[in-house]
Amino acid sequence: MLKEDLSKKNINYEYINILESMANLKEYLYFRDNNELFDEYKANQKLGIPLVVVKSDNETKLFIERHKADFI
């Protein structure tokens, strides 16, 4: 649903399925394990999925397990 909504609003995105390859999974786990925003999720033995990373010219925001309305 999220991909459909982003497309309807002409918002460019890159979808990465972390289960598609070992490389994708390793990249996600490295990102998660080295970002303090995931500390709470790791402490509660959660993965922090789904994850949406929104990048603008000067800022990166992470939305973890949140409703799409938070970023569309």
Secondary structure in CASP SS format (residue, H / E / C, confidence):
PFRMAT SS
TARGET T0000
AUTHOR 0000-0000-0000
METHOD secondary structure of the structure
MODEL  1
M C 1.00
L H 1.00
K H 1.00
E H 1.00
D H 1.00
L H 1.00
S H 1.00
K H 1.00
K C 1.00
N C 1.00
I C 1.00
N C 1.00
Y C 1.00
E C 1.00
Y C 1.00
I C 1.00
N C 1.00
I C 1.00
L C 1.00
E C 1.00
S C 1.00
M H 1.00
A H 1.00
N H 1.00
L H 1.00
K H 1.00
E H 1.00
Y H 1.00
L H 1.00
Y H 1.00
F H 1.00
R H 1.00
D H 1.00
N C 1.00
N C 1.00
E H 1.00
L H 1.00
F H 1.00
D H 1.00
E H 1.00
Y H 1.00
K H 1.00
A H 1.00
N C 1.00
Q C 1.00
K C 1.00
L C 1.00
G C 1.00
I C 1.00
P C 1.00
L E 1.00
V E 1.00
V E 1.00
V E 1.00
K E 1.00
S C 1.00
D C 1.00
N C 1.00
E C 1.00
T E 1.00
K E 1.00
L E 1.00
F E 1.00
I E 1.00
E C 1.00
R C 1.00
H C 1.00
K H 1.00
A H 1.00
D H 1.00
F C 1.00
I C 1.00
END
